[in-house]
Amino acid sequence: MSTSPSPTTVPEARARIDEINERVVELLAERQAIVDALCELKADADRTVRDPEREAELLAHVRAVADEAGLPPTLAETLFEEILAHSVERQRRQRADGAAGPSAEESSAEELSAEEPAEKATGAVSTCGAQAQAG
């Protein structure tokens, strides 16, 4: 993957690790911004926050990529399960924070499951991406 020569000293190795860590954090921040946009798109399309089929596909893909890269697939899967959990919770908070509360008609029409209580909250469209710097 990397074309840079292997580090030859402990400080050099640590400096390279620090650089990689910064890139990972920057990529996670970029991913989070896309999650915020996705939250709005899902709200506009009246879709739930969670998509178990998509999550399973993502985890299978991550495992395969990790295996090809020589990384233990279980490590990659564990990391991405945590990333997914954070993304789901972030979208739920955004929808809940943006919801003024469903009307009586909406309340009776929407059966919210215990697993996904805030997913169908209404009125959150404009707030899904508004908390890009939060949590």
C-alpha positions, -999 to 999 in steps of 0.1 A, spaced: 0 0 0 25 26 11 55 34 -11 74 52 18 104 34 32 100 17 65 110 38 95 144 31 109 141 47 143 115 47 171 108 85 168 105 81 130 80 53 134 60 72 160 60 103 138 46 82 109 20 67 132 10 102 143 6 113 107 -16 83 99 -37 88 130 -43 124 119 -54 112 85 -77 86 100 -93 113 122 -97 137 92 -113 108 72 -137 101 101 -147 138 102 -153 138 64 -174 106 69 -194 123 96 -202 153 74 -215 128 48 -236 111 75 -251 145 83 -260 150 46 -273 114 44 -296 121 75 -312 149 55 -316 128 24 -332 100 44 -356 124 61 -365 139 28 -373 104 14 -391 94 47 -366 66 53 -355 52 86 -321 59 101 -311 22 101 -308 0 71 -297 -34 83 -292 -47 48 -268 -18 40 -250 -23 73 -245 -60 66 -232 -52 31 -208 -25 45 -194 -49 72 -189 -77 46 -171 -53 23 -149 -39 52 -140 -75 62 -130 -83 26 -110 -52 21 -92 -58 55 -84 -94 45 -70 -82 12 -49 -56 30 -35 -81 55 -55 -67 84 -75 -90 106 -111 -88 93 -125 -90 129 -106 -59 138 -119 -40 108 -155 -52 115 -153 -43 152 -141 -8 144 -168 -3 118 -195 -16 140 -185 12 164 -184 38 136 -219 26 125 -233 28 160 -220 63 163 -235 73 129 -269 58 138 -270 75 172 -259 108 157 -287 106 131 -313 97 158 -302 127 179 -304 150 150 -339 139 141 -351 140 177 -335 175 182 -352 188 151 -386 173 157 -413 195 172 -431 164 181 -456 145 160 -492 156 159 -519 132 174 -526 120 139 -489 113 132 -485 96 166 -513 71 159 -501 66 123 -465 60 134 -456 29 154 -421 36 165 -402 5 175 -382 4 207 -351 -3 187 -354 29 166 -375 54 186 -365 86 169 -361 75 133 -395 86 120 -396 119 139 -409 146 116 -397 181 110 -360 172 113 -351 177 77 -334 210 81 -316 200 113 -300 168 102 -268 185 89 -270 214 113 -250 197 140 -219 188 120 -196 199 148 -216 183 176 -211 150 195 
